[in-house]
Amino acid sequence: MSDFVLTVACVSRRGIVAAVASFLAENGCNITDSAQFDDQANGRFFMRVSFRSETGATGAQLREAFPPIAEAFGMDWAIHEASHRMRVLLMVSGFGHCLNDILYRWRIGALPIDITGVVSNHLTYQKLVVNHDIPFHHIRVTPQTKPEAEARLMGLIDETGTELVVLARYMQVLSEAVCARMEGRVINIHHSFLPSFKGANPYRQAYDRGVKLIGATAHYVTPDLDEGPIIEQDTVRVTHAQSPEDYVSLGRDVEAQVLSRAIHAHINHRVFPNGSRTVVFPASPGGYASERMG
């Protein structure tokens, strides 16, 4: 028996769920988890179905048989093998908290991905990455070398078959051309003080204003800097007794957690673009289980 995930997005209308369920049953498949959302604001329907093939139907056979259903409802759809490990390229600059968190979760199987490499404009984490038997690529970026650097980056993505790029506190702005080419396949993380506290040292600015909540936002990258569709957010409370350094430490913790949760949602096909927003379904039962405890 093989496990699969079916994703569907289309205009909302009667009969979609029945058609999907009937198709799966007729092809010897048993639904193990299902989530759906009918966005009444824009008339769009979204559905994610985990299912098991119990009579030997393969992914290729199911993908070949499903188009009549999809065409009848005008669906954007995909059938994914649940066992597939998405190929992910990580990018980092001078702050390593998100990188370290991802590597740990990857190592214990909590993030079941294949890391195709780590790209950095610094050498700070070269030894850490190499010690994990992961290719490290130092791509220095200056205003003069940016086109060359991005060409090299896109070459790496193509050569390694990378499906997702994660900016794990990578402090360089990607060009519009790269954002357009990689639409929906680049995730970024940043603090949630925008747009109030821009520029240098936002945590110090927040401290000076007496902020009581520190947050982080993970989103898809678009040409509009830090304004792409949001995937995941969280906050942690602070009090008057915390120092600016406390703000930074607490912010790093929440950034790492939020980014890893966003990656988990994407690689498990739980995120659906919905205009400038996203629909994010909860994980299937067992979706957070890891292969090892540590």
N, C-alpha and C positions, 0 to 999 in steps of 0.2 A: 504494500500500500504506500502511496505517495501523497504528501501534503502540498496544497497549493493555496494561493491567495488570488482572488478575483477582485479587481477594482473597477468601479463603474461611475461615470459622471455623465449626466444628460439632463435634458429638460424634464421637469417633473410631469408625470402623467400616470394614469391608472394602469396597473398591471405589470409594472417593472419587477417587483419582488416576486410575483407569481411566475413570471416568465423565467427569471434566473433560477428560482428553486426547481421549477419543472425541468429545465435544461440539465441541471446537475443531477437530479434524480434519474432522469432518462439515460444519462451517461454513466451511471453506476457510482455516483459520488455522494458522500454524506457530509452535510454542513456541520462543522464543529464550532463555528462562531460567526456571528453576523452583526454588523452595525450599519445604520443608515441615517441619513439626515435629509429632510426636505426643507430647503431654504425658501421660505415663503416670500422673502423680500425680493428675490430675483428669479424665482421659479425654477431653481436648479435642484437636482436630486443627486445625492452621493451615496455610494454603498461600497462596503468592504466585506467580503465573505471569505472566511477560511474554510477549506473543505478537504476531504480525503477521498482519493480515488480508490474504491474498494474492489473494482473488477478489472483493473489493469489499464484503464485509460491513461495515456501519457499526456504530458503538457502539450506536445505538438498536436496530438489528436484533438484535444479539447480546443486549442486555439484555431484549428482548422474548422471545427464544427460550430463555433460560437458566432461567427459573423452574421448569419441570418437574424439572430436575436438582436445583436448590436445594431444592425441596420434598421430594424423595425422601430427602434426607439431612439436612433441617432446617438448612440453611446460613444463616448471616449472610454476605452476599456483596455485591460491588460490582464493576463493570467501569468502569475509568477510562481516558480517553484519555491516552496518555503525553505528548502535546503540551500538555496543560492546565497552565497556570501558576497555582498556588494563590495566592489573594489573602490577603496577610498584613499585619496591623497590628502595628507595633512600639511598645513602651512602654519608657521610660527615665526615670531620675531624674538623679542627679548624677555617675554614673560612666559614661564613654562607650566603654570598651574593647570591649564586646560589640557595641554599636551600630556602631562604626567597622568592626569585623570583618565584620559582616553586610552593611553597605553596600558594602564592597570586594568581597566574594564575589558579591553581587548584580550589581555593576557589570561584573564580568568573566564573568558567566554561570555561575559555580560553584554559585550558589543560584538556580535558575531560578524566581523568584517574581515576582508583581506586588505591590509594596509600596503598600498603600492609604493609608498615612499613618504618622506618628510622633506618639504622644501622650506628653506629659511634664508632670510637676507642677513643672518648672523651665523657665527660658528658656535654659539653658546651651547647648543644642545646636540652637537654632532656626536659626541661620545655616548650620550644617553641613547640616541637613536641607533647607532651602530651596535651597541651592546644588546639591543633587542633584535639584531639581525634584520634590520630594516634599512633600505637604501636611504642615504642622506644626500640632499642636493643643495649646495650653497649657491644661491642665485642673488648676487648683489644687485641692488636697485638704486639708481640715481636718476635724476630727471633726464640725463643724457642717454642712459642705458636702458630706460624703461621699455621701449619697444622691443629691444633685443631680449630683455629679461622675460617679457611676456610671451615672446615667440618661443623661447626655450621652455617656459612653463607649459604652453599648449602642446609643444612637442612631447613633453613627458606624459601629459594626460593621454595623448593619442597612442604613444608607444606602450604604455602600461595598461591600456584599456580601462582607465579610471572612469568610474561612474558617478562619483560624488567627490567634491572638494570641500574640505572643512578648514575654515580660517580660525585656527585655535589661538586667537590673539595675534594674528598677523597684521602688522601695523603699516601696511601699504594699501593704497586705494587701487583697485583693479580698474582698468580702462572700460569705457562703454562697450568697446568691441568684444572684450573678454566676457563681460557681464551678459551681453546679448547672446553670444555663442553658447554660454554655459547656463542659460536661464533655467531656473528650477533645480540646478545641480551644484550650487555653491551655498554653503551655510556659514553665517558669520555670528559672532557673539560679541556683545558689548554691554556696558553698564546701562541701566535704565534711567539715567539722569537727563538724557536728551529729551526735548531740546533745551531744557532750562540751563544746564551747566555744560557748555561747549568748551573746547580748547583744552589747554593744559591743566592737569591735576583736577579733574572733576570731583574727586573725593574730598579734596580740601575745600573746594567751593561748596559742596554739600554740607560739610562740617560747619563752615562759617555761617551757613543759613539755618543751621539747626535741624537738618533733615532727620526724620525718624524712621524712614524706610529706605533700605538699600536694595536695589533690584538688578536683574540681568535680563536681557532679551536675546533670543536666538531667532534669526530670520533668514530668509533667502536673500541673496545679494542681487541687487538691481542697480542700474546706473544712478538711481536716486540714493545717495549715500545714506546708509543706516535707516532706510525707509522701506525696505522690502517686506513682503508678506511675513507676518510673525508666526513662528512655529511654537515657541515655548517661552514662558516667562516665570519668574518667581521673585520673592522678596524675603528679606530678613530684617527684623526690627533692631534699631539701635536707640540708645538713650543719650541724655546729656552727659553721662559719665564716660562715654567712649571718646577715644582720641582719633585724630585723623588717620593714624596708623591702624587703629582698630577698624575703621571704615574700609580701608584698603584690604585688610586680611579677610574681613567678612565678605567683601565684594568678590574677592577671588574665589571663595568657596561657592558662592551662589552662581557665579559665572560657569565654573566647571560643571556643576550639577545640571544647570539649564542646558548647556551645550550638549552634554552626553544624552540628555533626555530627547533633545531635538534630533540628534543623529539616530537614536533608537527608533523614533517615530518614522523617520524618513526611510531607513533601511528595511523596515517592516511594512512599508507601503500603507502607512496610516495617515499620511498628509495629502490633502487634495487642494490644489489651487482653486480659489473662489474669488476671482477678481483681484482686488488689492488685499484680500484676506485669505485665510486658509480654513479648511475643515480638518480637524485632527481627531481621529477616532481613538478610543482607549485601546490598550494592548489586549491581545487575545489571552485567555487563561494560559499560564505558563510562559508568557512572552518575556518576562523579566528574569526567568531562571538562567543561571550561569552554569557552565560546565564544571567549574571548580570553585571552591570557597576562597582560595587565596593563593 
